[in-house]
Amino acid sequence: MTTQRIADVIEKHFQASSLTIAIQDGPEAGQTVKHVHVHVLPRKAGDFDKNDSIYDELQKHDRENEDVPSKWRSEEEMAKEATQLHGLFN
């Protein structure tokens, strides 16, 4: 129920027409962070040539940015986004 609630807000906030919701449980499934979490990704028509390319991009992003702190979003950026999104749930 939590994922559905968040998904509804994310879809509207990012003006998406669809969502990709994924849980990658275990390294063979592409899990790179060793805790349970749900990916809620807003999607729009034509955002990828092939819809399933999103999974390749997720893995590529994780590999490229995992050990490069300069490519991580700052605490301030994440806090700002969290505050904006938090306001959508009141």
Backbone hydrogen bonds in HBPLUS format (Angstrom, degrees):
<---DONOR---> <-ACCEPTOR-->    atom                        ^
c    i                          cat <-CA-CA->   ^        H-A-AA   ^      H-
h    n   atom  resd res      DA  || num        DHA   H-A  angle D-A-AA Bond
n    s   type  num  typ     dist DA aas  dist angle  dist       angle   num
A0005-ARG N   A0001-MET O   2.99 MM   4  6.22 157.9  2.04 147.7 153.4     1
A0006-ILE N   A0002-THR O   2.96 MM   4  6.20 168.5  1.98 157.1 159.8     2
A0007-ALA N   A0003-THR O   2.77 MM   4  5.84 160.6  1.81 149.7 156.3     3
A0008-ASP N   A0004-GLN O   3.02 MM   4  6.20 159.0  2.07 147.8 151.8     4
A0009-VAL N   A0005-ARG O   3.35 MM   4  6.65 161.3  2.39 146.3 150.2     5
A0010-ILE N   A0006-ILE O   2.87 MM   4  6.10 170.1  1.88 162.6 165.6     6
A0011-GLU N   A0007-ALA O   2.91 MM   4  5.98 166.4  1.92 153.7 157.4     7
A0012-LYS N   A0008-ASP O   3.24 MM   4  6.39 162.3  2.27 143.6 147.9     8
A0013-HIS N   A0009-VAL O   2.82 MM   4  5.95 171.1  1.83 159.1 162.2     9
A0014-PHE N   A0010-ILE O   3.01 MM   4  6.02 166.6  2.03 152.6 155.2    10
A0016-ALA N   A0011-GLU O   2.88 MM   5  4.96 157.6  1.93 152.1 155.8    11
A0015-GLN N   A0012-LYS O   3.08 MM   3  4.92 159.2  2.12 103.2 108.9    12
A0017-SER N   A0043-ARG O   2.97 MM  26  6.19 146.2  2.09 156.4 167.1    13
A0018-SER N   A0043-ARG O   3.27 MM  25  5.00 149.7  2.37 140.4 136.8    14
A0043-ARG N   A0018-SER O   2.85 MM  25  5.00 158.1  1.90 143.0 136.2    15
A0020-THR N   A0041-LEU O   2.91 MM  21  5.09 155.6  1.97 143.3 151.4    16
A0041-LEU N   A0020-THR O   2.85 MM  21  5.09 175.3  1.85 157.3 158.3    17
A0022-ALA N   A0039-HIS O   2.98 MM  17  5.08 153.5  2.05 137.1 145.7    18
A0039-HIS N   A0022-ALA O   2.81 MM  17  5.08 177.8  1.81 161.1 161.1    19
A0029-ALA N   A0026-GLY O   2.98 MM   3  5.40 146.2  2.10 111.2 121.5    20
A0031-GLN N   A0026-GLY O   3.14 MM   5  5.21 160.0  2.18 137.4 131.4    21
A0030-GLY N   A0027-PRO O   3.03 MM   3  5.04 160.7  2.07 103.9 109.4    22
A0035-HIS N   A0033-VAL O   2.87 MM   2  5.79 140.5  2.03 100.9  91.9    23
A0047-ASP N   A0044-LYS O   3.11 MM   3  5.63 153.0  2.19 144.1 139.3    24
A0053-SER N   A0050-LYS O   2.91 MM   3  5.46 160.9  1.95 121.2 127.6    25
A0054-ILE N   A0051-ASN O   3.34 MM   3  6.32 175.2  2.34 124.3 125.8    26
A0055-TYR N   A0052-ASP O   3.14 MM   3  5.90 149.7  2.23 118.5 123.5    27
A0057-GLU N   A0053-SER O   3.01 MM   4  6.32 160.7  2.04 155.9 161.3    28
A0058-LEU N   A0054-ILE O   2.91 MM   4  6.14 149.9  2.00 143.0 151.3    29
A0059-GLN N   A0055-TYR O   3.09 MM   4  6.30 163.8  2.11 147.2 150.6    30
A0060-LYS N   A0056-ASP O   2.92 MM   4  6.09 159.4  1.96 148.1 154.6    31
A0061-HIS N   A0057-GLU O   2.82 MM   4  5.91 162.9  1.85 148.3 153.2    32
A0062-ASP N   A0058-LEU O   2.96 MM   4  6.16 163.8  1.99 149.4 153.6    33
A0063-ARG N   A0059-GLN O   2.98 MM   4  6.18 163.7  2.01 150.6 154.8    34
A0064-GLU N   A0060-LYS O   2.92 MM   4  6.07 163.9  1.95 154.7 159.2    35
A0065-ASN N   A0061-HIS O   2.98 MM   4  5.98 158.3  2.02 152.7 157.8    36
A0066-GLU N   A0062-ASP O   2.95 MM   4  5.35 135.1  2.15 140.9 148.2    37
A0068-VAL N   A0065-ASN O   3.32 MM   3  5.15 172.2  2.32 106.6 108.1    38
A0071-LYS N   A0068-VAL O   2.82 MM   3  5.66 163.1  1.85 130.8 136.2    39
A0072-TRP N   A0069-PRO O   3.04 MM   3  5.12 157.2  2.10 105.7 113.0    40
A0078-MET N   A0074-SER O   3.03 MM   4  6.34 166.1  2.04 155.7 158.8    41
A0079-ALA N   A0075-GLU O   2.87 MM   4  6.00 155.4  1.93 146.9 154.4    42
A0080-LYS N   A0076-GLU O   2.93 MM   4  6.08 158.1  1.98 149.0 154.6    43
A0081-GLU N   A0077-GLU O   3.05 MM   4  6.29 165.5  2.07 149.6 153.2    44
A0082-ALA N   A0078-MET O   2.88 MM   4  6.04 159.8  1.92 147.3 153.6    45
A0083-THR N   A0079-ALA O   2.92 MM   4  6.10 155.3  1.98 147.2 153.5    46
A0084-GLN N   A0080-LYS O   3.03 MM   4  6.30 161.0  2.07 150.7 155.5    47
A0085-LEU N   A0081-GLU O   2.92 MM   4  6.15 169.2  1.93 157.1 159.8    48
A0086-HIS N   A0082-ALA O   2.77 MM   4  5.81 155.4  1.83 146.0 153.9    49
A0087-GLY N   A0083-THR O   3.19 MM   4  6.35 153.4  2.27 144.2 149.3    50
A0088-LEU N   A0085-LEU O   2.93 MM   3  5.30 147.9  2.04 109.2 119.1    51
A0089-PHE N   A0086-HIS O   3.04 MM   3  5.60 165.9  2.06 118.8 123.3    52
